[in-house]
Amino acid sequence: MRAFLPLIWVVLAVPSITAQEASIDVDQFRLETILGAQAKATVGTAAPSGQKSVEVVVSKPGLEFWSVELRAAGQKFEPGKTYEIKFAAKASPAQYIYVVPEKVNGNQASVAEGTTLRIPEDWTECTVVFHVTDTADPGRLTLSNLATNPATFGFGNFRMSVR
């Protein structure tokens, strides 16, 4: 039994590396529609546990997958850091979306490789991880690919952590 005590002490003495999590308020999201797409966004409390959520109803798809996007400006992304974004989502019918961090000024380029997610009809917890390669200050988190079909999306409980 005594032989295990030093081992336990070493394991407990190692500091844990945790990322601090911050919320992204759904009120920060703005709907962008272009190229003939028609959609509307409303903020309510439909997310799980009565949390604030944003609902996007796409009534007419656009010419490109980026014809309808939901964008949260006011984010800051730094090169060399890893960002984990968690949120709740649903879509009716089930759809694919594209999530990407972007620059706001200049050419509005992506600062990390985006992630495609399948969003089911029931609320589900989603997680995306970005390895940022360029500075975005100001930056934004963009939910794209909302314009491929007429659909209703719900998003809420956004959290971001940085490592």
GUGU-29729 format. One record per atom (N, C-alpha, C, O): residue number from 0; x, y, z. Coordinates in pm, whole numbers. Each point is the difference from the previous one (the first is absolute). Layout:
{rec NUM, {X, Y, Z}}
...
END
This chain:
{rec 0, {81, -119, 0}}
{rec 0, {-81, 119, 0}}
{rec 0, {86, 126, 0}}
{rec 0, {-33, 96, -70}}
{rec 1, {143, -94, 147}}
{rec 1, {87, 117, 6}}
{rec 1, {63, 33, -135}}
{rec 1, {27, 117, -26}}
{rec 2, {-4, -213, -57}}
{rec 2, {63, 23, -130}}
{rec 2, {-89, 83, -91}}
{rec 2, {51, 66, -90}}
{rec 3, {-181, -66, 110}}
{rec 3, {-92, 73, -86}}
{rec 3, {-15, 146, 41}}
{rec 3, {-39, 83, -83}}
{rec 4, {68, -49, 207}}
{rec 4, {-19, 138, 47}}
{rec 4, {80, 102, -79}}
{rec 4, {-57, 102, -37}}
{rec 5, {185, -123, 9}}
{rec 5, {74, 99, -81}}
{rec 5, {-59, 16, -139}}
{rec 5, {-3, 111, -53}}
{rec 6, {-43, -218, -7}}
{rec 6, {-60, 6, -133}}
{rec 6, {-127, 84, 3}}
{rec 6, {-21, 84, -87}}
{rec 7, {-62, -106, 184}}
{rec 7, {-125, 77, 12}}
{rec 7, {33, 147, 20}}
{rec 7, {-65, 86, -61}}
{rec 8, {164, -54, 143}}
{rec 8, {37, 137, 25}}
{rec 8, {46, 68, -130}}
{rec 8, {-35, 116, -24}}
{rec 9, {111, -185, -59}}
{rec 9, {49, 56, -125}}
{rec 9, {-117, 30, -93}}
{rec 9, {-3, 106, -62}}
{rec 10, {-91, -195, 52}}
{rec 10, {-116, 21, -87}}
{rec 10, {-81, 119, 47}}
{rec 10, {-46, 79, -82}}
{rec 11, {28, -65, 212}}
{rec 11, {-78, 110, 53}}
{rec 11, {74, 133, -6}}
{rec 11, {-63, 105, -1}}
{rec 12, {195, -108, -4}}
{rec 12, {80, 122, -1}}
{rec 12, {11, 62, -139}}
{rec 12, {42, 115, -10}}
{rec 13, {-77, -186, -96}}
{rec 13, {8, 52, -135}}
{rec 13, {-117, 95, -22}}
{rec 13, {-115, -40, 16}}
{rec 14, {141, 164, -53}}
{rec 14, {-110, 94, -21}}
{rec 14, {-80, -40, -124}}
{rec 14, {55, -49, -98}}
{rec 15, {-184, 69, 106}}
{rec 15, {-83, -33, -115}}
{rec 15, {-1, 118, -97}}
{rec 15, {1, 115, 42}}
{rec 16, {-3, -146, -168}}
{rec 16, {-6, 103, -103}}
{rec 16, {-145, 4, -48}}
{rec 16, {-46, -90, -70}}
{rec 17, {-22, 196, 108}}
{rec 17, {-139, 13, -40}}
{rec 17, {-18, 130, -77}}
{rec 17, {71, 98, 25}}
{rec 18, {-163, -98, -114}}
{rec 18, {-31, 119, -77}}
{rec 18, {-117, 72, 66}}
{rec 18, {-93, -64, 49}}
{rec 19, {99, 194, -47}}
{rec 19, {-109, 77, 56}}
{rec 19, {-109, 13, -106}}
{rec 19, {28, 30, -116}}
{rec 20, {-151, -51, 158}}
{rec 20, {-112, 1, -93}}
{rec 20, {-76, 131, 13}}
{rec 20, {-27, 46, 111}}
{rec 21, {-7, 15, -224}}
{rec 21, {-77, 123, -3}}
{rec 21, {-123, -20, -88}}
{rec 21, {5, -74, -98}}
{rec 22, {-113, 139, 134}}
{rec 22, {-124, -11, -79}}
{rec 22, {3, 97, -117}}
{rec 22, {60, 107, 6}}
{rec 23, {-126, -147, -113}}
{rec 23, {-27, 89, -113}}
{rec 23, {-151, 18, 0}}
{rec 23, {-74, -95, -27}}
{rec 24, {28, 214, 57}}
{rec 24, {-144, 28, 10}}
{rec 24, {-63, -9, -138}}
{rec 24, {55, 51, -98}}
{rec 25, {-171, -115, 90}}
{rec 25, {-67, -14, -131}}
{rec 25, {-40, 135, -57}}
{rec 25, {-22, 12, -121}}
{rec 26, {12, 92, 205}}
{rec 26, {-31, 134, -50}}
{rec 26, {112, 56, -87}}
{rec 26, {-22, 96, -75}}
{rec 27, {143, -153, 84}}
{rec 27, {111, 44, -84}}
{rec 27, {-13, -47, -145}}
{rec 27, {65, 55, -88}}
{rec 28, {-147, -154, 63}}
{rec 28, {-13, -56, -134}}
{rec 28, {-89, 87, -88}}
{rec 28, {-106, 46, 43}}
{rec 29, {152, -25, -165}}
{rec 29, {-77, 75, -100}}
{rec 29, {-15, -89, -123}}
{rec 29, {90, -74, -38}}
{rec 30, {-207, 83, -23}}
{rec 30, {-30, -78, -119}}
{rec 30, {44, 75, -124}}
{rec 30, {-27, 119, -14}}
{rec 31, {95, -188, -76}}
{rec 31, {44, 56, -128}}
{rec 31, {-64, -82, -111}}
{rec 31, {16, -122, -5}}
{rec 32, {-91, 189, -85}}
{rec 32, {-60, -69, -115}}
{rec 32, {42, 74, -127}}
{rec 32, {-8, 122, -8}}
{rec 33, {53, -200, -92}}
{rec 33, {42, 57, -128}}
{rec 33, {-42, -93, -113}}
{rec 33, {-50, -111, 23}}
{rec 34, {70, 156, -144}}
{rec 34, {-20, -79, -122}}
{rec 34, {-140, -62, -9}}
{rec 34, {-14, -116, -38}}
{rec 35, {-88, 193, 74}}
{rec 35, {-138, -44, -16}}
{rec 35, {-57, -83, 113}}
{rec 35, {-116, -39, -5}}
{rec 36, {195, 10, 105}}
{rec 36, {-49, -80, 113}}
{rec 36, {-96, 83, 85}}
{rec 36, {10, 123, 6}}
{rec 37, {-104, -193, 58}}
{rec 37, {-93, 65, 92}}
{rec 37, {-2, -78, 130}}
{rec 37, {-20, -121, 2}}
{rec 38, {43, 194, 109}}
{rec 38, {3, -63, 131}}
{rec 38, {-28, 106, 105}}
{rec 38, {14, 120, -26}}
{rec 39, {-53, -165, 146}}
{rec 39, {-17, 92, 112}}
{rec 39, {53, -68, 125}}
{rec 39, {2, -122, 11}}
{rec 40, {41, 204, 84}}
{rec 40, {54, -50, 126}}
{rec 40, {-72, 68, 116}}
{rec 40, {-25, 120, -4}}
{rec 41, {-7, -198, 107}}
{rec 41, {-61, 54, 120}}
{rec 41, {67, -61, 122}}
{rec 41, {41, -116, -1}}
{rec 42, {-31, 196, 107}}
{rec 42, {57, -47, 126}}
{rec 42, {-113, -34, 95}}
{rec 42, {-95, 77, 14}}
{rec 43, {106, -193, 50}}
{rec 43, {-102, -45, 95}}
{rec 43, {64, -85, 108}}
{rec 43, {119, 13, 28}}
{rec 44, {-199, -101, 32}}
{rec 44, {50, -88, 106}}
{rec 44, {-36, -145, -29}}
{rec 44, {-50, -71, 88}}
{rec 45, {74, 27, -208}}
{rec 45, {-36, -136, -39}}
{rec 45, {110, -103, 25}}
{rec 45, {-25, -120, -12}}
{rec 46, {145, 165, 45}}
{rec 46, {110, -94, 21}}
{rec 46, {-26, -86, 123}}
{rec 46, {-85, 34, 82}}
{rec 47, {158, -144, -68}}
{rec 47, {-18, -87, 117}}
{rec 47, {13, 79, 131}}
{rec 47, {79, 94, 9}}
{rec 48, {-155, -131, 89}}
{rec 48, {-1, 63, 132}}
{rec 48, {-44, 146, -4}}
{rec 48, {34, 77, 90}}
{rec 49, {-107, -38, -192}}
{rec 49, {-53, 136, -8}}
{rec 49, {104, 107, -30}}
{rec 49, {-26, 118, 23}}
{rec 50, {141, -157, -74}}
{rec 50, {105, 96, -34}}
{rec 50, {-39, 80, -123}}
{rec 50, {-82, -43, -81}}
{rec 51, {143, 164, 69}}
{rec 51, {-24, 80, -119}}
{rec 51, {50, -74, -123}}
{rec 51, {102, -70, 4}}
{rec 52, {-174, 86, -111}}
{rec 52, {40, -63, -126}}
{rec 52, {-36, 94, -115}}
{rec 52, {-80, 93, 15}}
{rec 53, {140, -120, -128}}
{rec 53, {-35, 72, -122}}
{rec 53, {-57, -102, -97}}
{rec 53, {57, -107, -21}}
{rec 54, {-171, 142, -39}}
{rec 54, {-63, -88, -99}}
{rec 54, {13, 67, -136}}
{rec 54, {-29, 119, -16}}
{rec 55, {73, -196, -82}}
{rec 55, {14, 47, -137}}
{rec 55, {-94, -80, -87}}
{rec 55, {7, -123, -3}}
{rec 56, {-95, 192, -68}}
{rec 56, {-92, -65, -92}}
{rec 56, {41, 41, -142}}
{rec 56, {-9, 117, -37}}
{rec 57, {55, -215, -40}}
{rec 57, {40, 24, -140}}
{rec 57, {-119, -38, -87}}
{rec 57, {-34, -117, -12}}
{rec 58, {-29, 218, -49}}
{rec 58, {-117, -26, -85}}
{rec 58, {36, -18, -147}}
{rec 58, {-71, -65, -76}}
{rec 59, {185, 125, 36}}
{rec 59, {46, -14, -139}}
{rec 59, {151, -11, -1}}
{rec 59, {70, 93, 40}}
{rec 60, {-17, -209, -84}}
{rec 60, {146, -15, -8}}
{rec 60, {60, 99, -99}}
{rec 60, {-67, 45, -92}}
{rec 61, {194, -13, 110}}
{rec 61, {70, 88, -91}}
{rec 61, {76, -78, -105}}
{rec 61, {-11, -123, -9}}
{rec 62, {88, 194, -71}}
{rec 62, {75, -63, -109}}
{rec 62, {123, -74, 50}}
{rec 62, {47, -92, -67}}
{rec 63, {6, 131, 183}}
{rec 63, {121, -62, 55}}
{rec 63, {-27, -47, 143}}
{rec 63, {-94, 47, 65}}
{rec 64, {177, -139, -15}}
{rec 64, {-22, -50, 135}}
{rec 64, {17, 110, 104}}
{rec 64, {-55, -10, 110}}
{rec 65, {130, 117, -141}}
{rec 65, {21, 109, 93}}
{rec 65, {-104, 112, -16}}
{rec 65, {17, 108, 56}}
{rec 66, {-124, -133, -131}}
{rec 66, {-103, 101, -22}}
{rec 66, {-76, 35, 128}}
{rec 66, {-58, 108, 10}}
{rec 67, {58, -198, 89}}
{rec 67, {-58, 30, 131}}
{rec 67, {103, -40, 105}}
{rec 67, {42, -115, 7}}
{rec 68, {-1, 214, 75}}
{rec 68, {95, -26, 106}}
{rec 68, {-44, 69, 128}}
{rec 68, {-66, 104, -3}}
{rec 69, {101, -163, 114}}
{rec 69, {-21, 58, 131}}
{rec 69, {138, 35, 54}}
{rec 69, {86, -88, 12}}
{rec 70, {-62, 216, 21}}
{rec 70, {134, 47, 34}}
{rec 70, {2, 67, 137}}
{rec 70, {-82, 87, 28}}
{rec 71, {175, -128, 57}}
{rec 71, {20, 62, 131}}
{rec 71, {129, 80, -4}}
{rec 71, {109, -55, 14}}
{rec 72, {-121, 186, -33}}
{rec 72, {117, 87, -2}}
{rec 72, {47, 24, 144}}
{rec 72, {-64, -43, 96}}
{rec 73, {176, 110, -84}}
{rec 73, {52, 33, 132}}
{rec 73, {87, -109, 62}}
{rec 73, {29, 4, 119}}
{rec 74, {11, -101, -198}}
{rec 74, {87, -107, 48}}
{rec 74, {144, 35, -34}}
{rec 74, {26, 78, -91}}
{rec 75, {67, -136, 165}}
{rec 75, {142, 21, -26}}
{rec 75, {66, -137, -12}}
{rec 75, {-12, -84, 89}}
{rec 76, {82, 63, -201}}
{rec 76, {70, -126, -24}}
{rec 76, {148, 31, -22}}
{rec 76, {34, 89, -79}}
{rec 77, {54, -163, 149}}
{rec 77, {144, 23, -8}}
{rec 77, {70, -121, -60}}
{rec 77, {-35, -114, 31}}
{rec 78, {134, 138, -119}}
{rec 78, {73, -112, -62}}
{rec 78, {73, -83, 105}}
{rec 78, {49, 52, 100}}
{rec 79, {-42, -182, -126}}
{rec 79, {71, -91, 90}}
{rec 79, {-85, -50, 115}}
{rec 79, {43, -86, 77}}
{rec 80, {-163, 138, -63}}
{rec 80, {-88, -44, 108}}
{rec 80, {-108, -93, -54}}
{rec 80, {-35, 4, -118}}
{rec 81, {-15, -88, 207}}
{rec 81, {-107, -93, -35}}
{rec 81, {-127, 46, 70}}
{rec 81, {0, 27, 120}}
{rec 82, {-109, -19, -195}}
{rec 82, {-128, 45, 52}}
{rec 82, {-100, -115, -9}}
{rec 82, {-11, -67, -103}}
{rec 83, {-61, 46, 211}}
{rec 83, {-105, -101, 3}}
{rec 83, {-132, 73, 18}}
{rec 83, {-19, 74, 96}}
{rec 84, {-72, -94, -191}}
{rec 84, {-132, 62, 5}}
{rec 84, {-102, -111, 25}}
{rec 84, {-2, -101, -70}}
{rec 85, {-82, 122, 170}}
{rec 85, {-108, -95, 30}}
{rec 85, {-132, 75, -9}}
{rec 85, {-9, 117, 38}}
{rec 86, {-93, -185, -89}}
{rec 86, {-132, 62, -8}}
{rec 86, {-105, -108, -20}}
{rec 86, {31, -114, -35}}
{rec 87, {-155, 151, 59}}
{rec 87, {-114, -88, -25}}
{rec 87, {-61, 39, -135}}
{rec 87, {-5, 118, -34}}
{rec 88, {-41, -218, -41}}
{rec 88, {-57, 29, -132}}
{rec 88, {-105, -104, -37}}
{rec 88, {2, -113, 48}}
{rec 89, {-93, 156, -135}}
{rec 89, {-97, -91, -61}}
{rec 89, {-39, 59, -135}}
{rec 89, {15, 119, -24}}
{rec 90, {-67, -204, -65}}
{rec 90, {-44, 44, -132}}
{rec 90, {-116, -87, -45}}
{rec 90, {-4, -120, 27}}
{rec 91, {-91, 183, -94}}
{rec 91, {-115, -74, -52}}
{rec 91, {-22, 40, -146}}
{rec 91, {-36, 114, -27}}
{rec 92, {57, -208, -66}}
{rec 92, {53, -134, 18}}
{rec 92, {149, 6, 35}}
{rec 92, {62, 106, -7}}
{rec 93, {-5, -220, 45}}
{rec 93, {142, -7, 34}}
{rec 93, {83, 57, -115}}
{rec 93, {-32, -21, -117}}
{rec 94, {138, 96, 152}}
{rec 94, {82, 69, -100}}
{rec 94, {147, -7, 38}}
{rec 94, {35, -36, 113}}
{rec 95, {50, 72, -208}}
{rec 95, {142, 18, 27}}
{rec 95, {27, 149, 8}}
{rec 95, {-57, 78, -77}}
{rec 96, {144, -38, 169}}
{rec 96, {44, 139, 8}}
{rec 96, {153, 2, -3}}
{rec 96, {65, -102, 21}}
{rec 97, {-11, 220, -46}}
{rec 97, {145, 20, -4}}
{rec 97, {33, 108, 103}}
{rec 97, {-57, 110, -6}}
{rec 98, {147, -139, 99}}
{rec 98, {36, 93, 107}}
{rec 98, {145, 41, -20}}
{rec 98, {87, -85, -18}}
{rec 99, {-61, 219, 21}}
{rec 99, {134, 47, -30}}
{rec 99, {27, 135, 68}}
{rec 99, {-89, 85, 5}}
{rec 100, {211, -65, 49}}
{rec 100, {39, 132, 49}}
{rec 100, {56, 83, -116}}
{rec 100, {74, -51, -84}}
{rec 101, {-111, 179, 81}}
{rec 101, {40, 85, -112}}
{rec 101, {46, 137, 46}}
{rec 101, {-29, 43, 112}}
{rec 102, {102, 25, -201}}
{rec 102, {33, 141, 19}}
{rec 102, {-125, 81, -36}}
{rec 102, {-81, -44, -82}}
{rec 103, {67, 160, 143}}
{rec 103, {-113, 87, -32}}
{rec 103, {41, 108, -100}}
{rec 103, {-79, 37, -86}}
{rec 104, {201, 12, 99}}
{rec 104, {43, 106, -91}}
{rec 104, {85, -57, -113}}
{rec 104, {38, -117, 3}}
{rec 105, {-10, 199, -100}}
{rec 105, {83, -47, -112}}
{rec 105, {-76, -98, -87}}
{rec 105, {-113, 26, -42}}
{rec 106, {177, -140, 15}}
{rec 106, {-61, -97, -92}}
{rec 106, {-94, -99, 70}}
{rec 106, {-51, -91, -66}}
{rec 107, {28, 106, 195}}
{rec 107, {-91, -86, 77}}
{rec 107, {37, -149, -15}}
{rec 107, {-88, -85, -9}}
{rec 108, {216, 56, 7}}
{rec 108, {49, -136, -19}}
{rec 108, {-18, -84, 126}}
{rec 108, {-10, 52, 111}}
{rec 109, {6, -182, -131}}
{rec 109, {-1, -95, 111}}
{rec 109, {137, 3, 66}}
{rec 109, {102, 16, -68}}
{rec 110, {-99, -33, 201}}
{rec 110, {128, -4, 72}}
{rec 110, {31, -140, 52}}
{rec 110, {98, -20, 72}}
{rec 111, {-181, -76, -108}}
{rec 111, {21, -141, 33}}
{rec 111, {-87, -81, -95}}
{rec 111, {-94, 52, -61}}
{rec 112, {126, -179, 48}}
{rec 112, {-81, -88, -82}}
{rec 112, {-137, -17, 66}}
{rec 112, {-8, -28, 120}}
{rec 113, {-98, 45, -197}}
{rec 113, {-136, -15, 53}}
{rec 113, {-36, -146, 21}}
{rec 113, {71, -91, -41}}
{rec 114, {-184, 72, 106}}
{rec 114, {-49, -134, 33}}
{rec 114, {-144, -15, -47}}
{rec 114, {-83, 88, 22}}
{rec 115, {53, -200, -88}}
{rec 115, {-137, -30, -41}}
{rec 115, {-63, -93, 103}}
{rec 115, {59, -100, 40}}
{rec 116, {-179, 135, 3}}
{rec 116, {-74, -80, 99}}
{rec 116, {-136, -36, -54}}
{rec 116, {-63, 79, -71}}
{rec 117, {17, -198, 104}}
{rec 117, {-138, -39, -30}}
{rec 117, {-85, 36, 121}}
{rec 117, {28, -45, 111}}
{rec 118, {-130, 125, -134}}
{rec 118, {-88, 44, 108}}
{rec 118, {-130, -78, -10}}
{rec 118, {-71, 11, -100}}
{rec 119, {37, -91, 203}}
{rec 119, {-122, -81, -3}}
{rec 119, {-124, 82, 37}}
{rec 119, {10, 119, 31}}
{rec 120, {-125, -184, -34}}
{rec 120, {-126, 69, 29}}
{rec 120, {-22, 28, 148}}
{rec 120, {-79, 88, 34}}
{rec 121, {146, -159, 54}}
{rec 121, {-12, 25, 144}}
{rec 121, {123, 75, 48}}
{rec 121, {108, -11, -58}}
{rec 122, {-125, 89, 166}}
{rec 122, {113, 73, 57}}
{rec 122, {114, -96, 28}}
{rec 122, {-19, -107, 58}}
{rec 123, {138, 146, -99}}
{rec 123, {119, -80, 25}}
{rec 123, {116, 93, 35}}
{rec 123, {4, 114, -44}}
{rec 124, {89, -164, 124}}
{rec 124, {118, 77, 36}}
{rec 124, {104, -18, -111}}
{rec 124, {32, -113, -38}}
{rec 125, {21, 224, -12}}
{rec 125, {100, -2, -108}}
{rec 125, {131, 57, 53}}
{rec 125, {1, 90, 84}}
{rec 126, {109, -143, -135}}
{rec 126, {133, 49, 36}}
{rec 126, {85, 8, -125}}
{rec 126, {7, -95, -78}}
{rec 127, {58, 209, 59}}
{rec 127, {97, 16, -108}}
{rec 127, {129, 53, 60}}
{rec 127, {-1, 75, 97}}
{rec 128, {114, -115, -157}}
{rec 128, {131, 44, 47}}
{rec 128, {72, 64, -119}}
{rec 128, {7, -57, -109}}
{rec 129, {47, 177, 134}}
{rec 129, {73, 72, -104}}
{rec 129, {144, 24, 44}}
{rec 129, {25, 40, 113}}
{rec 130, {69, -66, -204}}
{rec 130, {142, 32, 22}}
{rec 130, {27, 124, -86}}
{rec 130, {20, -10, -121}}
{rec 131, {-19, 124, 184}}
{rec 131, {4, 129, -70}}
{rec 131, {140, 27, -54}}
{rec 131, {101, -18, 69}}
{rec 132, {-96, 64, -195}}
{rec 132, {127, 24, -68}}
{rec 132, {25, 148, -31}}
{rec 132, {108, 36, -46}}
{rec 133, {-207, 49, 70}}
{rec 133, {14, 143, -31}}
{rec 133, {-79, 80, 103}}
{rec 133, {-88, -53, 68}}
{rec 134, {120, 180, -57}}
{rec 134, {-68, 87, 96}}
{rec 134, {-134, 47, -55}}
{rec 134, {-11, 36, -117}}
{rec 135, {-90, -37, 203}}
{rec 135, {-131, 58, -33}}
{rec 135, {-42, 85, 120}}
{rec 135, {-61, -49, 95}}
{rec 136, {96, 178, -102}}
{rec 136, {-35, 94, 106}}
{rec 136, {-28, 134, -64}}
{rec 136, {92, 82, -11}}
{rec 137, {-212, -55, -30}}
{rec 137, {-121, -72, 40}}
{rec 137, {-22, -126, -84}}
{rec 137, {44, -12, -114}}
{rec 138, {-115, -81, 176}}
{rec 138, {-35, -124, -67}}
{rec 138, {-145, -34, 26}}
{rec 138, {-71, 70, 71}}
{rec 139, {29, -180, -131}}
{rec 139, {-137, -46, 21}}
{rec 139, {-6, -151, -13}}
{rec 139, {85, -62, -64}}
{rec 140, {-185, 4, 127}}
{rec 140, {-32, -141, -17}}
{rec 140, {-115, -7, -98}}
{rec 140, {-103, 65, 20}}
{rec 141, {119, -142, -127}}
{rec 141, {-102, -7, -104}}
{rec 141, {-57, -140, -10}}
{rec 141, {73, -99, -7}}
{rec 142, {-207, 92, 6}}
{rec 142, {-72, -124, -28}}
{rec 142, {-53, 16, -142}}
{rec 142, {-87, 83, -26}}
{rec 143, {139, -164, -64}}
{rec 143, {-31, 12, -142}}
{rec 143, {-67, -127, -51}}
{rec 143, {-28, -92, 77}}
{rec 144, {4, 89, -206}}
{rec 144, {-64, -114, -65}}
{rec 144, {-146, -12, 43}}
{rec 144, {-57, -110, -2}}
{rec 145, {-4, 222, 41}}
{rec 145, {-140, -2, 43}}
{rec 145, {-95, 15, -119}}
{rec 145, {-121, -8, 18}}
{rec 146, {174, 29, -138}}
{rec 146, {-84, 33, -114}}
{rec 146, {-17, -112, -101}}
{rec 146, {-42, 26, -113}}
{rec 147, {73, -149, 148}}
{rec 147, {-9, -106, -100}}
{rec 147, {-142, -51, -21}}
{rec 147, {-33, -48, -108}}
{rec 148, {-51, 58, 211}}
{rec 148, {-140, -45, -9}}
{rec 148, {-86, 88, 90}}
{rec 148, {50, 59, 95}}
{rec 149, {-180, -49, -125}}
{rec 149, {-88, 65, 99}}
{rec 149, {5, -82, 129}}
{rec 149, {-17, -122, -3}}
{rec 150, {40, 188, 115}}
{rec 150, {14, -71, 127}}
{rec 150, {-14, 99, 115}}
{rec 150, {6, 122, -19}}
{rec 151, {-25, -177, 138}}
{rec 151, {-2, 79, 123}}
{rec 151, {112, -51, 90}}
{rec 151, {10, -120, 27}}
{rec 152, {74, 212, 19}}
{rec 152, {113, -31, 86}}
{rec 152, {-20, 63, 137}}
{rec 152, {-60, 107, 11}}
{rec 153, {109, -172, 93}}
{rec 153, {6, 58, 133}}
{rec 153, {141, -14, 54}}
{rec 153, {61, -105, -13}}
{rec 154, {-9, 213, 73}}
{rec 154, {135, 0, 56}}
{rec 154, {-4, 69, 136}}
{rec 154, {-70, 100, 18}}
{rec 155, {146, -154, 79}}
{rec 155, {6, 64, 131}}
{rec 155, {114, -52, 84}}
{rec 155, {72, -91, -41}}
{rec 156, {-57, 149, 159}}
{rec 156, {97, -41, 101}}
{rec 156, {142, -8, -58}}
{rec 156, {67, -102, 14}}
{rec 157, {-23, 210, -80}}
{rec 157, {134, 4, -59}}
{rec 157, {105, 28, 107}}
{rec 157, {-15, 92, 80}}
{rec 158, {121, -173, -81}}
{rec 158, {112, 16, 91}}
{rec 158, {129, -16, -79}}
{rec 158, {9, -82, -91}}
{rec 159, {91, 163, 127}}
{rec 159, {129, -8, -69}}
{rec 159, {110, -7, 105}}
{rec 159, {1, 75, 98}}
{rec 160, {92, -167, -120}}
{rec 160, {118, -9, 85}}
{rec 160, {124, 6, -87}}
{rec 160, {-1, -40, -116}}
{rec 161, {110, 92, 174}}
{rec 161, {124, 21, -72}}
{rec 161, {111, -78, 70}}
{rec 161, {12, 3, 123}}
{rec 162, {68, -72, -201}}
{rec 162, {117, -73, 54}}
{rec 162, {124, 45, -73}}
{rec 162, {109, -47, 29}}
END
